[in-house]
Structures are given as C-alpha cells and as structure tokens.
Amino acid sequence: ASRLYNERMNDTIAQSVWAAAIAQRDEAVALLPQDKQWMLPCAPVQAGEPPQRAAQRALDTLGVPAALDRLAGVYPMEQGLLIVFLASLGDGQTPQGVTFFSPHALPTEIADGAQVAALAEWAASHQHGAAVHRYCPRCGGNRLTERERFGRMRLVCDTCGHIFFRDPKVGAGVFVEDAGRVLLVKR
C-alpha cells in the first residue's frame, strides 16, 4: 500500500509541476505561439526528474544552443506549480514561430497566469534597457529600493545601505594635506 501511495503521489506531482525557461537573447525573451496566445518554453516535470532537466528539455525544442543560468522563481498555477529558470540562448537560427519580445513590449495574450507573473517580474528587472540586481551584491539582502543618491535615482540596499551603481568606473584619488589645508582640483 505504501509503495502504491508513493507512486500515485509521484504521478500527481509530475502532472502538476511544470518547468519553464525565460530564454533570453539580447535582452529579449523568446516566446512560442499557442492558440492565439504566447507562452514560455515549458515542459512537465516527470516523477523523480529535477526541474532543471525539464526546463532544459523545453529549451531544446527551440533548436538553438541554450543554457540555464539560474532559478527565476516558483509560481502557483491553478493546479500545481510553475518553476521558472532564466536561460541564455546562443547564436543560431530560431525556428519559425518563435518570436522575441523586449521587456517593454511583451504581448498581452500570455497563455497562463503563472507565466504572466514570471514575465512581469522579468520585465520589471529591466530598467532603461539594463538588467538590475534583485539582491544586494554586498550583503545579499533583497530589499533594494530606488532613492536619490548623488543627484540621481539609484538602487540602495535597505539592509546595509550599499549604493548600487549601474555603470561603475574604476578610479583613484589622492588626499593631499599641507599645513591644515587640502588640495582640490577642479575638473
């Protein structure tokens, strides 16, 4: 009875868990057409199969080299879960029907509410055409908010106060003091 119960539970889990990939190329996402709607490449997670493997199977249907980068999130579906990974697409001719959309021009006809949520988070992570961090690079905190710092809006970690500069420049400076005076150079 226990073995039969475990087999049924594994079948139930496999039928209700899907893995999808936000396949990116040049800051655009690949979507597939399905019944006048669009969808992410996705596949059901089989019993005992890691979700990453199912997401890779879904990517393989695109017919171009692709690699999973990291977990993007887990989203509830009507009858289960959608596990979404970020992926990078290599160069190559994409199959007919696959269309790329920028974060600011996603279609409104997405096949599933969980995919809508995943794509909305992906699009929100892009500002001014550049991907932004979701976590602080110093402390790992996930409470980044935009605040005015040094004359413009910048991401600031609410946990440690680290300011995230989108385009950091390497520089060097010297503090020159002479008889209680400081040397300043105007540029």
N, C-alpha and C positions, 0 to 999 in steps of 0.2 A: 504494500500500500504506500509506503514511504517513497519507494522508487517511482511509482506511478504519479504520486503527487508532485515530486520534483520534476519529472518530465513534463507534466502539464504546466507547472509554473514556468519552466524554461520556454515552452512554446508560447505561453501568454506574454512573457517578457519579450520574446523575439518578435512577436506580432505588433507590440505596442511601442517599441523603441526604434526610432529611425536615426540615422546619422546623415548629416548634410555637410556640404562644403561651400563656404563663401570663396569661390575661386577668383582670385584677383590677377589682373594684368594691367599695368599702367594706371593704377588707382581706379580701375573699373571692375565690376563684378560680372561674371558670366551667368546668364540665366537661360533656362530652357523653356520652350513653349509647351503648354499643356492645356488643351481645350479652351483656347482663347484667353488663357492666363499664363503667368510666368512662374517658374519655380527654380529653386536651387538644385544642383545635382544632389540627389539623396538616394539612400538605399536602406532597406530594413536591416536591423542588427539581428543576425542569426543567434540561436542559443549557443552560448559559450564563446562567441566571437567578440573581440574587442571593438568598441565603436570606431576606433581609428581605422581598422581594416575595412569596415563597411563604408566609411567616408571615402577611403581610397578607392574602393570598388566603384563608388558613384563618380569619382573624378575620372577614373579610367574610361568611362563612357564618353568623355569629351574627346578622346583620341589625341590628346597632346600631352607632353610630359608635364606632370604636376606633382607637387609635394605638399604635404600637410605642414603647416607652420606651428599652430598652437590651438588650444581649445578656445573657442569664442564664447560659448555659453550653452546652457541647458534650458530648454523652453518647454513648458507644458503644452500638450496638444489635447484635442478633445478626448482621445482615447490613448493616452500614453505620453511619451517624451520625445523631443527632438534634440539631439546632441549635435551642435554645430561647431565646425572647425574652420579656422582661416587657412587658406591654401594659396600657394603661388603657382601660377601657370607659366610654363616655359614657352619658348618660341615654337611656332608651328601653326599650321593652318587649322582653324577650328571648324568643326563640322557645320554643315548647313543647318540653320535654325537656331544655333547658339548666338545670342546677342549680348554685347557688353553694355552695361549701364554705369554711368558715373554716380557718385554718391548723391549728387544734387538733381539727378534726373531719373530716379527709379520709377518703374511703371506702377500704376495704382492697382493693376489686376494681378495680385500675387495669389498663388493657389492655396495658401494655408496661413492661418493666423500666427502660428509659431514662426513661420518663415518671415512674415511681415515684421514681427518683433525683432528677429535676428538681423534682418536687413536694416531696420530702423536704427538699431544700436551701431551697426557697422557704419551707416551713413553719418550718424552723429559723431563718430570718432574721427571724422574728416572735417577739418575747418580750413578754409582758404586753400583747398587743394592739397593740404599736407596732413598726413595721419598724425594724431595726437596721442599722447600716452594716457592710459586709463589708470595707471598706478605710478606712484612716486618713485623715481629712479634711485632716490637716496634711502628712504625707509620702507618702501613697499606699501605704504598706505594707499587706500583707494578713495580718499576724499580730496580730489583735486577740484578746485573751483577757480573761475576766472576773476581776477582782481587787478586793479590798476597798480602797476609797479613800473617805475622808471619811465613814466609818460605814456604807457600803452597797456592794454589788457594782456595779462599773462596768466598761465596756469600756476597756481600756488597750492602747495600741499597744506591742508588744514591740520595735519598731524605734526609735522616737523617744521613747517614754514619754508621749505625749499621752493625756490622760484625756478620753474622750468622754462628755459629759453629755447625757442624753436630752432633758431639758427645760431648756435653759439660760435663765437670766434675765439681763437687762441690768441692771447696777448700777454705782454709782460709789462711790468711797471716798476718804477724805482721811486722810493721816497727819499728825497734829498732835504736834509735839515742843516742849517748853518746859523749858529748864534740865535736859536729860538725862532728862526724863520724857515718857511717851507718853500721850495722852488716849485712853481707851477708853470706849465707850458700850455699856451692857448693854441688850439688847432681849429 
